[in-house]
Amino acid sequence: MTSNLDEADMKILRVLQSDCRIGLERLAQECNLSVPSVQRRLKRLRESGMIMKEVAVLDPGRFDCKMTFVVLVELDRESLQQLDLFRKRAKAEPQVQQCYYVTGEADFILICTARDMQDFEQLTHRLFFENSNVRRFRTSIAMDRSKVGLTLPI
């Protein structure tokens, strides 16, 4: 997929992964390109889906989302329809930050956030207890956020 990217595209992507608020002029300087060239490349990278989204990463400690949970979810039935239904529920839930369909012991791994244990309990009722296809779920509570990110080593 990256075969149609040249080194300038890769440099733009590396810089943006560390700071997507960088201005066009500064980005052009960092990549030794002209501003119009960077604009064209950015447009192409966004339109192709190579850049999926540009977001602000917030400090959860400064908000009312102080707890992070890693939840392994096992489904009863794994038909395509049931998998899609669970994915849709997870995607629609704002407290689910990440959802992975995985192999192994669990069918899905979710990274969730909550204000406190009571808030997480309410989330478990919505996502798991009210879903007759959830066989079981196991939860680990994050003690520390040692590394959090979505950057790719390109």
C-alpha positions, 0 to 999 in steps of 0.5 A: 500500500505504501509503494505509491508513497515517495520519501517526501510523502513519508516525511510528511506523514512522520512529521504529522504523526508527531504534530498535526497542528504544524503549519503548512510553511513549517511542514514544507520547511521540515520536508524541504518542499514548497508549500503548494507541493505539501498542500497537493500531497496532503490533499492526496494523502487525505483523499486516498484514506492514507490519513484517516483522521486528525484529532486532538489527544486529550489528557483524561486526568484533566477530565472526568474519564480517570479510569481505563479498562481493557476488556476481553469479550467472548461471544456465544455465536460468531456469525458475520451478522453477530460480529457486525452487531457487536462491532456496531454497538462498540463503535456507537458507545462513546466510552469505547475508545478502541475495539479490536476483533482478535484471535485467541481466547477472546473475540474482541478486545476493547479499551474503555474509559469511565469516570469510576467503577459505577460508571464502568458498571453501567457500561457493562450493562449496556454493552455486555449484560444486555447483549444475549450473544456475549458469553463472558467478558474479563476486565483488567483495570489500567494502573498506569498509562505508560504509553498511549498512541496510535503512531505508526513506525514509518 
